[in-house]
Every structure is written in structure tokens, then in C-alpha cells.
Amino acid sequence: MWDYSEKVREHFFNPRNAGPLAGANGVGDVGSIRCGDALRLMLRVDPETEIIEAAHFQTFGCGSAIASSSALTEIIKRKTLDEALKVSNQDIADYLDGLPPEKMHCSVMGREALQAAVANYRGEVWRDEHEEGDLVCKCFAIDAAMIERTIRDNRLQTMSDVTNYTKAGGGCSACHEKIEDILIAVNGRLPPAEPQRQIAKTAPAAAPVKPRLSNYQRIRKIEETLEALRPALQRDHGDVTLVEVDGKRIFVALSGACQGCQMEAATIGGIQQKLVEVLGELVQVLPAAALARD
């Protein structure tokens, strides 16, 4: 389990500036529900001074995404747009007294949402789209430019660093070689490697093979996990039901007090984390409404 600071917990359980913003004149959307994280940042900017009078957010993601978004809105209020654009993802993490390394991508998403919102206010085109050749991680739709920028801004050194900050490489692993190439290009050096002679003489130890679940066993595990989580939701007058399993995507329906709740995204994020632990694989939990849009 990740070790969250008290400030992260505070901004998760009592997020600041959550929900729509009346009179917003700058809006930035980043991520996507399909990829597991999505953030909309809304700004109300004084057109004469370019001072941010108010900032609100709506997010779909884990507790760290909610806390990072909440922190960002507090940091940038009463700053000019140019001052706000100097806020880095590390500033967001520092404001929260740190984030677990595996959750740093939440602060990166906040910074990108800010850039998108400022561009929207100024009538500029902010592009997070990419040409097919630039797409590195297809699982999470992360392009080369974002990986390069994040490596440079945060002085990342390893594959796990890149995954923690961007999620790239956290799915099927097919993009690992491309990410390594970007790491080498940005840092200007090859990562340390074992001597070839040692590799030739020493056979790698065989990793223990985990028995693969059949489709029936997998669905039963999912149902059992949701059943174990239901009492906690029911105590808060909510509930969850399994709707569909489509490969790595698991669609659930929240009902009662959980449906439309401000913390709905956090609830789904918690269910996803539990299912990842139980199944021993990366899965994505989505609301049933996303199934209807497919």
C-alpha cells in the first residue's frame, strides 16, 4: 500500500474547488476515461490583468489525481497566467508534502491541464494529439514529446521513473524499448549494463510462473472482490454491480448514494486498485456509461 502524506489525504477527502465553475473563460481537458485518468481544469481569468480569479476541476481518477487537482487549483489562484505557467508538476507534489513515486503522473496531468486551459483562454491551439509515428505507449496513449519533456523536466533516469510519471510502459510493455531509446537520447548516455561475459556464463533464473486464470475463474474473482467491497459501500447507502468484462476493461454500475457522488471517480479508482491486487494484472475499471459510448 502506498504511503500518502496527511496533506494528500486532506485534499482527497476534502477536495478544494471541485465541480463546475460559473463564468469559466479558460478550460483545459487532458487524459481520457478510457485510459483511466481524465481531468478538466476550469479558470475564470480577469481579462484586464490576466489574474486567475477562480480555478475549479473535475477529475476521473484515483485519490492522488483528486488531491493533485485540488492542490493545483489552490496554488494558481490569484496568480497571473504567466506566473501560473511556471508551476511545475514537482511544485504540485511538494505542496502535498510529496506523492508516492507511482503516483507522480497525477501531478504531470495537472500541469498539462493548466497549459491546455491557458491556451484555451488565449485562443491558442494546445495539442496533446500525435501523429501515429510519435505514439509510443498505445495502452495509455502517451506520445514521444510528452515522455521527452517529462524526462527532461524531472531528470528521470529509469524505465520505472518514466512509468511513474507518465504511465507509459505500465501496460503491455511493448513500448519499453522505445522508452529506453528516449531515455538514452535525452540523458545522452547508455544505461549501465551487465558485462557480456557474465551474461554468457550465467543462465538467468527462471521466474515463477503464476497459473493463468480461465475466463470463468477470472470473472468469479471479480465478482467475489466486488461482493467483498459491497458492505462498505452499502454502509454509506451505495452499491456496486458488475455489468461487463471486456478483456482488461471491467465495467461497473454504481447505485444509491454512490451514483453521481463527487467521490464517484475515487470509488471506482479504489475498486480498480483492489482488482489489480486480486487478479495480479493491470485492469481498468470503468463506469457502465462508458460501455454505452463504445
BALOBA-1460 file (C-alpha; in Angstrom, 3 decimals):
// residues 294
<rec num="1" residu="m" x="0.000" y="0.000" z="0.000"/>
<rec num="2" residu="w" x="1.303" y="3.474" z="-0.838"/>
<rec num="3" residu="d" x="2.246" y="5.867" z="1.956"/>
<rec num="4" residu="y" x="0.262" y="9.083" z="1.496"/>
<rec num="5" residu="s" x="1.029" y="12.311" z="3.363"/>
<rec num="6" residu="e" x="-1.590" y="13.865" z="5.608"/>
<rec num="7" residu="k" x="-1.933" y="16.696" z="3.100"/>
<rec num="8" residu="v" x="-2.731" y="14.251" z="0.275"/>
<rec num="9" residu="r" x="-5.369" y="12.630" z="2.475"/>
<rec num="10" residu="e" x="-6.813" y="16.042" z="3.357"/>
<rec num="11" residu="h" x="-7.139" y="17.120" z="-0.296"/>
<rec num="12" residu="f" x="-8.571" y="13.705" z="-1.225"/>
<rec num="13" residu="f" x="-11.260" y="13.582" z="1.455"/>
<rec num="14" residu="n" x="-11.957" y="17.336" z="1.335"/>
<rec num="15" residu="p" x="-11.032" y="18.483" z="-2.184"/>
<rec num="16" residu="r" x="-10.951" y="22.219" z="-2.805"/>
<rec num="17" residu="n" x="-12.660" y="23.825" z="-5.782"/>
<rec num="18" residu="a" x="-14.257" y="20.625" z="-7.126"/>
<rec num="19" residu="g" x="-17.115" y="20.869" z="-9.618"/>
<rec num="20" residu="p" x="-18.159" y="23.163" z="-12.481"/>
<rec num="21" residu="l" x="-17.084" y="26.825" z="-12.462"/>
<rec num="22" residu="a" x="-19.623" y="29.503" z="-13.426"/>
<rec num="23" residu="g" x="-18.191" y="32.057" z="-15.824"/>
<rec num="24" residu="a" x="-15.128" y="29.999" z="-16.735"/>
<rec num="25" residu="n" x="-13.297" y="31.522" z="-19.706"/>
<rec num="26" residu="g" x="-10.440" y="29.039" z="-19.916"/>
<rec num="27" residu="v" x="-10.959" y="25.256" z="-19.943"/>
<rec num="28" residu="g" x="-8.363" y="22.517" z="-20.330"/>
<rec num="29" residu="d" x="-9.157" y="18.828" z="-20.851"/>
<rec num="30" residu="v" x="-6.433" y="16.179" z="-20.633"/>
<rec num="31" residu="g" x="-6.380" y="12.392" z="-20.403"/>
<rec num="32" residu="s" x="-9.360" y="10.173" z="-21.104"/>
<rec num="33" residu="i" x="-11.662" y="7.902" z="-19.154"/>
<rec num="34" residu="r" x="-10.628" y="5.066" z="-21.479"/>
<rec num="35" residu="c" x="-7.042" y="5.402" z="-20.183"/>
<rec num="36" residu="g" x="-8.130" y="5.551" z="-16.548"/>
<rec num="37" residu="d" x="-7.391" y="9.236" z="-15.809"/>
<rec num="38" residu="a" x="-9.133" y="12.360" z="-17.077"/>
<rec num="39" residu="l" x="-9.029" y="15.940" z="-15.822"/>
<rec num="40" residu="r" x="-10.920" y="19.102" z="-16.721"/>
<rec num="41" residu="l" x="-9.452" y="22.335" z="-15.317"/>
<rec num="42" residu="m" x="-11.622" y="25.469" z="-15.472"/>
<rec num="43" residu="l" x="-10.298" y="29.005" z="-14.976"/>
<rec num="44" residu="r" x="-12.017" y="32.347" z="-14.551"/>
<rec num="45" residu="v" x="-9.478" y="34.942" z="-15.617"/>
<rec num="46" residu="d" x="-9.699" y="38.732" z="-15.323"/>
<rec num="47" residu="p" x="-9.280" y="39.859" z="-18.970"/>
<rec num="48" residu="e" x="-7.552" y="43.111" z="-17.989"/>
<rec num="49" residu="t" x="-4.935" y="41.768" z="-15.570"/>
<rec num="50" residu="e" x="-4.851" y="38.073" z="-16.614"/>
<rec num="51" residu="i" x="-5.081" y="37.178" z="-12.928"/>
<rec num="52" residu="i" x="-6.780" y="33.853" z="-12.179"/>
<rec num="53" residu="e" x="-9.762" y="34.789" z="-10.012"/>
<rec num="54" residu="a" x="-11.024" y="31.218" z="-9.586"/>
<rec num="55" residu="a" x="-9.996" y="27.694" z="-10.578"/>
<rec num="56" residu="h" x="-12.137" y="24.561" z="-10.397"/>
<rec num="57" residu="f" x="-11.632" y="20.965" z="-11.507"/>
<rec num="58" residu="q" x="-13.499" y="17.796" z="-12.384"/>
<rec num="59" residu="t" x="-11.491" y="14.590" z="-12.465"/>
<rec num="60" residu="f" x="-11.877" y="10.891" z="-13.126"/>
<rec num="61" residu="g" x="-9.072" y="9.003" z="-11.453"/>
<rec num="62" residu="c" x="-7.528" y="7.820" z="-8.220"/>
<rec num="63" residu="g" x="-7.196" y="9.647" z="-4.897"/>
<rec num="64" residu="s" x="-3.833" y="11.115" z="-5.923"/>
<rec num="65" residu="a" x="-5.405" y="12.594" z="-9.066"/>
<rec num="66" residu="i" x="-8.104" y="14.267" z="-6.961"/>
<rec num="67" residu="a" x="-5.568" y="15.558" z="-4.431"/>
<rec num="68" residu="s" x="-3.212" y="16.833" z="-7.159"/>
<rec num="69" residu="s" x="-6.046" y="18.625" z="-8.961"/>
<rec num="70" residu="s" x="-7.260" y="20.173" z="-5.713"/>
<rec num="71" residu="a" x="-3.729" y="21.332" z="-4.848"/>
<rec num="72" residu="l" x="-3.211" y="22.818" z="-8.314"/>
<rec num="73" residu="t" x="-6.334" y="24.974" z="-8.065"/>
<rec num="74" residu="e" x="-5.159" y="26.325" z="-4.714"/>
<rec num="75" residu="i" x="-1.635" y="27.051" z="-5.986"/>
<rec num="76" residu="i" x="-2.652" y="29.008" z="-9.087"/>
<rec num="77" residu="k" x="-5.453" y="31.158" z="-7.649"/>
<rec num="78" residu="r" x="-4.560" y="34.866" z="-7.637"/>
<rec num="79" residu="k" x="-1.556" y="34.269" z="-9.908"/>
<rec num="80" residu="t" x="-1.256" y="35.778" z="-13.361"/>
<rec num="81" residu="l" x="-1.381" y="33.319" z="-16.245"/>
<rec num="82" residu="d" x="2.365" y="33.696" z="-16.843"/>
<rec num="83" residu="e" x="3.079" y="33.057" z="-13.160"/>
<rec num="84" residu="a" x="0.777" y="30.035" z="-13.162"/>
<rec num="85" residu="l" x="2.531" y="28.554" z="-16.202"/>
<rec num="86" residu="k" x="5.754" y="28.448" z="-14.171"/>
<rec num="87" residu="v" x="4.160" y="25.962" z="-11.744"/>
<rec num="88" residu="s" x="5.757" y="22.552" z="-12.299"/>
<rec num="89" residu="n" x="4.439" y="19.113" z="-11.500"/>
<rec num="90" residu="q" x="7.074" y="18.950" z="-8.753"/>
<rec num="91" residu="d" x="5.579" y="22.113" z="-7.220"/>
<rec num="92" residu="i" x="2.236" y="20.307" z="-7.031"/>
<rec num="93" residu="a" x="3.836" y="17.270" z="-5.364"/>
<rec num="94" residu="d" x="5.767" y="19.492" z="-2.927"/>
<rec num="95" residu="y" x="2.568" y="21.362" z="-1.995"/>
<rec num="96" residu="l" x="1.106" y="17.981" z="-0.983"/>
<rec num="97" residu="d" x="4.245" y="17.105" z="1.037"/>
<rec num="98" residu="g" x="5.140" y="14.555" z="-1.612"/>
<rec num="99" residu="l" x="3.427" y="11.886" z="-3.685"/>
<rec num="100" residu="p" x="4.320" y="8.183" z="-3.937"/>
<rec num="101" residu="p" x="6.628" y="7.684" z="-6.962"/>
<rec num="102" residu="e" x="3.959" y="5.514" z="-8.611"/>
<rec num="103" residu="k" x="1.518" y="8.459" z="-8.474"/>
<rec num="104" residu="m" x="3.679" y="11.267" z="-9.853"/>
<rec num="105" residu="h" x="1.833" y="11.029" z="-13.194"/>
<rec num="106" residu="c" x="-1.136" y="12.676" z="-11.440"/>
<rec num="107" residu="s" x="0.870" y="15.868" z="-10.898"/>
<rec num="108" residu="v" x="2.077" y="15.777" z="-14.525"/>
<rec num="109" residu="m" x="-1.537" y="15.557" z="-15.703"/>
<rec num="110" residu="g" x="-2.391" y="18.627" z="-13.626"/>
<rec num="111" residu="r" x="0.393" y="20.654" z="-15.213"/>
<rec num="112" residu="e" x="-0.764" y="19.672" z="-18.705"/>
<rec num="113" residu="a" x="-4.356" y="20.625" z="-17.871"/>
<rec num="114" residu="l" x="-3.126" y="24.059" z="-16.792"/>
<rec num="115" residu="q" x="-1.253" y="24.538" z="-20.077"/>
<rec num="116" residu="a" x="-4.360" y="23.490" z="-22.003"/>
<rec num="117" residu="a" x="-6.634" y="25.849" z="-20.039"/>
<rec num="118" residu="v" x="-4.333" y="28.845" z="-20.540"/>
<rec num="119" residu="a" x="-4.092" y="28.084" z="-24.266"/>
<rec num="120" residu="n" x="-7.880" y="27.867" z="-24.442"/>
<rec num="121" residu="y" x="-8.260" y="31.250" z="-22.737"/>
<rec num="122" residu="r" x="-5.765" y="32.851" z="-25.144"/>
<rec num="123" residu="g" x="-7.426" y="31.351" z="-28.195"/>
<rec num="124" residu="e" x="-4.406" y="29.180" z="-28.962"/>
<rec num="125" residu="v" x="-4.397" y="25.559" z="-30.043"/>
<rec num="126" residu="w" x="-2.922" y="23.270" z="-27.412"/>
<rec num="127" residu="r" x="-2.157" y="19.903" z="-28.951"/>
<rec num="128" residu="d" x="-1.965" y="16.682" z="-27.000"/>
<rec num="129" residu="e" x="-2.694" y="14.719" z="-30.159"/>
<rec num="130" residu="h" x="0.090" y="12.997" z="-32.036"/>
<rec num="131" residu="e" x="0.945" y="11.576" z="-35.387"/>
<rec num="132" residu="e" x="0.939" y="7.790" z="-35.458"/>
<rec num="133" residu="g" x="4.731" y="7.691" z="-35.642"/>
<rec num="134" residu="d" x="5.034" y="9.699" z="-32.399"/>
<rec num="135" residu="l" x="2.744" y="7.450" z="-30.353"/>
<rec num="136" residu="v" x="4.974" y="5.419" z="-28.043"/>
<rec num="137" residu="c" x="2.656" y="3.862" z="-25.450"/>
<rec num="138" residu="k" x="-0.575" y="2.703" z="-27.094"/>
<rec num="139" residu="c" x="-2.017" y="1.358" z="-23.838"/>
<rec num="140" residu="f" x="-2.192" y="4.850" z="-22.308"/>
<rec num="141" residu="a" x="-1.891" y="6.997" z="-25.478"/>
<rec num="142" residu="i" x="1.390" y="8.657" z="-24.421"/>
<rec num="143" residu="d" x="3.447" y="10.274" z="-27.158"/>
<rec num="144" residu="a" x="7.206" y="10.754" z="-27.517"/>
<rec num="145" residu="a" x="7.066" y="14.517" z="-26.920"/>
<rec num="146" residu="m" x="5.414" y="14.117" z="-23.516"/>
<rec num="147" residu="i" x="7.901" y="11.424" z="-22.476"/>
<rec num="148" residu="e" x="10.868" y="13.548" z="-23.587"/>
<rec num="149" residu="r" x="9.553" y="16.645" z="-21.816"/>
<rec num="150" residu="t" x="8.812" y="14.767" z="-18.588"/>
<rec num="151" residu="i" x="12.236" y="13.085" z="-18.563"/>
<rec num="152" residu="r" x="13.939" y="16.444" z="-19.065"/>
<rec num="153" residu="d" x="11.828" y="18.429" z="-16.576"/>
<rec num="154" residu="n" x="12.118" y="15.825" z="-13.812"/>
<rec num="155" residu="r" x="15.573" y="14.410" z="-14.614"/>
<rec num="156" residu="l" x="14.248" y="10.882" z="-14.919"/>
<rec num="157" residu="q" x="16.782" y="8.097" z="-15.306"/>
<rec num="158" residu="t" x="14.997" y="4.751" z="-15.480"/>
<rec num="159" residu="m" x="12.091" y="2.976" z="-17.119"/>
<rec num="160" residu="s" x="10.231" y="2.808" z="-13.798"/>
<rec num="161" residu="d" x="10.674" y="6.584" z="-13.394"/>
<rec num="162" residu="v" x="9.000" y="7.166" z="-16.769"/>
<rec num="163" residu="t" x="6.111" y="4.839" z="-15.891"/>
<rec num="164" residu="n" x="5.596" y="6.526" z="-12.511"/>
<rec num="165" residu="y" x="5.490" y="9.998" z="-14.040"/>
<rec num="166" residu="t" x="3.577" y="9.307" z="-17.275"/>
<rec num="167" residu="k" x="2.083" y="5.762" z="-17.009"/>
<rec num="168" residu="a" x="3.882" y="4.946" z="-20.294"/>
<rec num="169" residu="g" x="5.150" y="1.372" z="-20.226"/>
<rec num="170" residu="g" x="2.787" y="0.335" z="-17.457"/>
<rec num="171" residu="g" x="0.580" y="-1.810" z="-19.678"/>
<rec num="172" residu="c" x="1.697" y="-4.443" z="-22.152"/>
<rec num="173" residu="s" x="5.419" y="-3.413" z="-22.065"/>
<rec num="174" residu="a" x="5.705" y="-3.432" z="-25.876"/>
<rec num="175" residu="c" x="6.954" y="0.177" z="-25.762"/>
<rec num="176" residu="h" x="9.815" y="-0.404" z="-23.310"/>
<rec num="177" residu="e" x="12.496" y="-0.416" z="-25.988"/>
<rec num="178" residu="k" x="11.262" y="2.906" z="-27.428"/>
<rec num="179" residu="i" x="11.190" y="4.454" z="-23.974"/>
<rec num="180" residu="e" x="14.745" y="3.264" z="-23.315"/>
<rec num="181" residu="d" x="15.809" y="4.896" z="-26.593"/>
<rec num="182" residu="i" x="14.222" y="8.192" z="-25.487"/>
<rec num="183" residu="l" x="15.931" y="7.960" z="-22.089"/>
<rec num="184" residu="i" x="19.282" y="7.495" z="-23.805"/>
<rec num="185" residu="a" x="18.644" y="10.347" z="-26.239"/>
<rec num="186" residu="v" x="17.610" y="12.805" z="-23.526"/>
<rec num="187" residu="n" x="20.232" y="11.870" z="-20.950"/>
<rec num="188" residu="g" x="22.986" y="11.431" z="-23.501"/>
<rec num="189" residu="r" x="24.313" y="8.207" z="-22.109"/>
<rec num="190" residu="l" x="23.715" y="4.476" z="-22.146"/>
<rec num="191" residu="p" x="22.245" y="2.917" z="-19.010"/>
<rec num="192" residu="p" x="24.667" y="0.643" z="-17.102"/>
<rec num="193" residu="a" x="24.671" y="-2.904" z="-18.436"/>
<rec num="194" residu="e" x="25.970" y="-6.178" z="-17.121"/>
<rec num="195" residu="p" x="29.241" y="-7.422" z="-18.688"/>
<rec num="196" residu="q" x="28.532" y="-9.629" z="-21.675"/>
<rec num="197" residu="r" x="30.899" y="-12.312" z="-20.377"/>
<rec num="198" residu="q" x="28.911" y="-12.633" z="-17.165"/>
<rec num="199" residu="i" x="25.652" y="-12.840" z="-19.090"/>
<rec num="200" residu="a" x="27.050" y="-15.583" z="-21.307"/>
<rec num="201" residu="k" x="28.180" y="-17.715" z="-18.344"/>
<rec num="202" residu="t" x="25.255" y="-17.216" z="-16.005"/>
<rec num="203" residu="a" x="21.874" y="-18.504" z="-17.084"/>
<rec num="204" residu="p" x="19.003" y="-16.327" z="-15.867"/>
<rec num="205" residu="a" x="16.938" y="-17.814" z="-13.079"/>
<rec num="206" residu="a" x="13.519" y="-18.906" z="-14.204"/>
<rec num="207" residu="a" x="10.791" y="-16.673" z="-12.805"/>
<rec num="208" residu="p" x="7.979" y="-18.490" z="-11.053"/>
<rec num="209" residu="v" x="5.039" y="-18.890" z="-13.408"/>
<rec num="210" residu="k" x="1.729" y="-17.831" z="-11.935"/>
<rec num="211" residu="p" x="-1.134" y="-20.081" z="-13.024"/>
<rec num="212" residu="r" x="-3.310" y="-18.293" z="-15.555"/>
<rec num="213" residu="l" x="-6.947" y="-17.963" z="-14.641"/>
<rec num="214" residu="s" x="-9.592" y="-19.223" z="-17.019"/>
<rec num="215" residu="n" x="-12.232" y="-16.719" z="-18.120"/>
<rec num="216" residu="y" x="-14.701" y="-18.276" z="-15.705"/>
<rec num="217" residu="q" x="-12.233" y="-18.143" z="-12.791"/>
<rec num="218" residu="r" x="-11.328" y="-14.558" z="-13.613"/>
<rec num="219" residu="i" x="-14.955" y="-13.387" z="-13.671"/>
<rec num="220" residu="r" x="-15.626" y="-15.243" z="-10.426"/>
<rec num="221" residu="k" x="-12.648" y="-13.463" z="-8.820"/>
<rec num="222" residu="i" x="-14.017" y="-10.128" z="-9.984"/>
<rec num="223" residu="e" x="-17.493" y="-10.934" z="-8.651"/>
<rec num="224" residu="e" x="-16.079" y="-12.124" z="-5.299"/>
<rec num="225" residu="t" x="-13.999" y="-8.953" z="-4.956"/>
<rec num="226" residu="l" x="-16.964" y="-6.686" z="-5.671"/>
<rec num="227" residu="e" x="-19.079" y="-8.700" z="-3.250"/>
<rec num="228" residu="a" x="-16.446" y="-8.152" z="-0.535"/>
<rec num="229" residu="l" x="-16.461" y="-4.393" z="-1.216"/>
<rec num="230" residu="r" x="-20.246" y="-4.001" z="-1.248"/>
<rec num="231" residu="p" x="-20.825" y="-3.880" z="2.561"/>
<rec num="232" residu="a" x="-18.589" y="-0.803" z="2.890"/>
<rec num="233" residu="l" x="-20.493" y="0.954" z="0.096"/>
<rec num="234" residu="q" x="-23.857" y="-0.129" z="1.491"/>
<rec num="235" residu="r" x="-22.991" y="1.388" z="4.866"/>
<rec num="236" residu="d" x="-22.847" y="4.722" z="3.010"/>
<rec num="237" residu="h" x="-26.140" y="3.894" z="1.243"/>
<rec num="238" residu="g" x="-24.439" y="2.999" z="-2.027"/>
<rec num="239" residu="d" x="-23.757" y="-0.165" z="-4.017"/>
<rec num="240" residu="v" x="-21.824" y="-1.571" z="-6.979"/>
<rec num="241" residu="t" x="-22.780" y="-4.117" z="-9.641"/>
<rec num="242" residu="l" x="-20.668" y="-5.851" z="-12.269"/>
<rec num="243" residu="v" x="-22.006" y="-5.042" z="-15.758"/>
<rec num="244" residu="e" x="-19.468" y="-6.356" z="-18.283"/>
<rec num="245" residu="v" x="-15.929" y="-7.708" z="-18.581"/>
<rec num="246" residu="d" x="-14.186" y="-6.899" z="-21.858"/>
<rec num="247" residu="g" x="-10.599" y="-8.120" z="-21.666"/>
<rec num="248" residu="k" x="-8.694" y="-5.713" z="-19.428"/>
<rec num="249" residu="r" x="-11.704" y="-3.420" z="-19.084"/>
<rec num="250" residu="i" x="-14.222" y="-4.052" z="-16.309"/>
<rec num="251" residu="f" x="-17.476" y="-2.073" z="-16.383"/>
<rec num="252" residu="v" x="-19.386" y="-1.494" z="-13.149"/>
<rec num="253" residu="a" x="-22.541" y="0.381" z="-12.202"/>
<rec num="254" residu="l" x="-22.611" y="2.435" z="-9.018"/>
<rec num="255" residu="s" x="-26.033" y="2.986" z="-7.468"/>
<rec num="256" residu="g" x="-27.644" y="4.672" z="-4.495"/>
<rec num="257" residu="a" x="-25.585" y="7.384" z="-2.826"/>
<rec num="258" residu="c" x="-22.519" y="6.367" z="-4.876"/>
<rec num="259" residu="q" x="-24.146" y="7.308" z="-8.193"/>
<rec num="260" residu="g" x="-23.287" y="10.863" z="-9.172"/>
<rec num="261" residu="c" x="-21.416" y="11.418" z="-5.904"/>
<rec num="262" residu="q" x="-18.489" y="13.862" z="-6.008"/>
<rec num="263" residu="m" x="-16.246" y="10.973" z="-4.952"/>
<rec num="264" residu="e" x="-17.572" y="8.574" z="-7.610"/>
<rec num="265" residu="a" x="-14.272" y="8.619" z="-9.501"/>
<rec num="266" residu="a" x="-12.352" y="7.901" z="-6.296"/>
<rec num="267" residu="t" x="-14.659" y="4.956" z="-5.533"/>
<rec num="268" residu="i" x="-14.064" y="3.478" z="-8.985"/>
<rec num="269" residu="g" x="-10.320" y="4.078" z="-8.557"/>
<rec num="270" residu="g" x="-10.358" y="2.172" z="-5.261"/>
<rec num="271" residu="i" x="-12.250" y="-0.732" z="-6.858"/>
<rec num="272" residu="q" x="-9.703" y="-0.795" z="-9.690"/>
<rec num="273" residu="q" x="-6.762" y="-0.869" z="-7.270"/>
<rec num="274" residu="k" x="-8.297" y="-3.789" z="-5.361"/>
<rec num="275" residu="l" x="-8.982" y="-5.772" z="-8.553"/>
<rec num="276" residu="v" x="-5.413" y="-5.212" z="-9.775"/>
<rec num="277" residu="e" x="-4.161" y="-6.692" z="-6.484"/>
<rec num="278" residu="v" x="-6.544" y="-9.665" z="-6.558"/>
<rec num="279" residu="l" x="-6.126" y="-10.539" z="-10.253"/>
<rec num="280" residu="g" x="-2.393" y="-9.860" z="-10.375"/>
<rec num="281" residu="e" x="-2.750" y="-7.941" z="-13.649"/>
<rec num="282" residu="l" x="-3.347" y="-4.405" z="-14.829"/>
<rec num="283" residu="v" x="-7.050" y="-3.862" z="-15.409"/>
<rec num="284" residu="q" x="-9.168" y="-0.777" z="-15.936"/>
<rec num="285" residu="v" x="-12.447" y="-0.252" z="-14.110"/>
<rec num="286" residu="l" x="-14.901" y="1.990" z="-15.938"/>
<rec num="287" residu="p" x="-18.439" y="3.219" z="-15.243"/>
<rec num="288" residu="a" x="-21.207" y="1.440" z="-17.151"/>
<rec num="289" residu="a" x="-21.907" y="4.696" z="-19.013"/>
<rec num="290" residu="a" x="-18.554" y="4.319" z="-20.796"/>
<rec num="291" residu="l" x="-19.738" y="0.968" z="-22.197"/>
<rec num="292" residu="a" x="-22.703" y="2.662" z="-23.847"/>
<rec num="293" residu="r" x="-20.341" y="5.101" z="-25.594"/>
<rec num="294" residu="d" x="-18.163" y="2.341" z="-27.114"/>
